[in-house]
């Protein structure tokens, strides 16, 4: 079942989680570089779930090509982009951990930090969720967090999911985002958000050709990219 953000949701999201019932949403990626598509999706999640969203840059993503920018450079761009945000923050734990950035390891760390009852939600794009059953120790994830699947125009649909994923979603589906606060983990929620056709690959390609990417990345991030000479003359 797909849950749409409530248009009447209070836009004032709390500045950070404090109470044990507060939901923490985790959105991972390479953020190579961070762009407006990432930021708008994270903001839509924060508003729809009334949750604080932590963006987690991966050090070694196990299911996609390795980043072009270094871990330090990607972290710095995220910090620049999120400066002053109340609903979004950056979490660098995967950059500090050796080896592949497996979600199950990250969620295990969060559980040690917040205990078994704190509601956690792992946010996954529908295209990535289509291969969720190939993730490292993927069945264990549902004992550590809820999973929020972002539906966007052009993304993989339920018809593209393997049978075991369809069955899992049916058995764990929640119809209301409020259900995510009633337990620490175990639900699957499909969340429909507006789509922005921006990709980091396209941004890198434009930068490599010295084409303009203004309005595709935050101005402060673009200024940093230009000053540091990132992505120039390099294939995306």
Secondary structure as GFF3:
##gff-version 3
##sequence-region A 1 236
A	DSSP	beta_strand	2	4	.	.	.	ID=ss1
A	DSSP	beta_strand	24	29	.	.	.	ID=ss2
A	DSSP	alpha_helix	36	49	.	.	.	ID=ss3
A	DSSP	beta_strand	52	57	.	.	.	ID=ss4
A	DSSP	alpha_helix	71	82	.	.	.	ID=ss5
A	DSSP	beta_strand	88	90	.	.	.	ID=ss6
A	DSSP	alpha_helix	93	96	.	.	.	ID=ss7
A	DSSP	alpha_helix	103	114	.	.	.	ID=ss8
A	DSSP	beta_strand	120	125	.	.	.	ID=ss9
A	DSSP	alpha_helix	126	129	.	.	.	ID=ss10
A	DSSP	three_ten_helix	132	134	.	.	.	ID=ss11
A	DSSP	alpha_helix	138	141	.	.	.	ID=ss12
A	DSSP	beta_strand	146	151	.	.	.	ID=ss13
A	DSSP	three_ten_helix	158	160	.	.	.	ID=ss14
A	DSSP	alpha_helix	163	172	.	.	.	ID=ss15
A	DSSP	three_ten_helix	177	181	.	.	.	ID=ss16
A	DSSP	beta_strand	188	192	.	.	.	ID=ss17
A	DSSP	alpha_helix	200	208	.	.	.	ID=ss18
A	DSSP	alpha_helix	219	228	.	.	.	ID=ss19
###
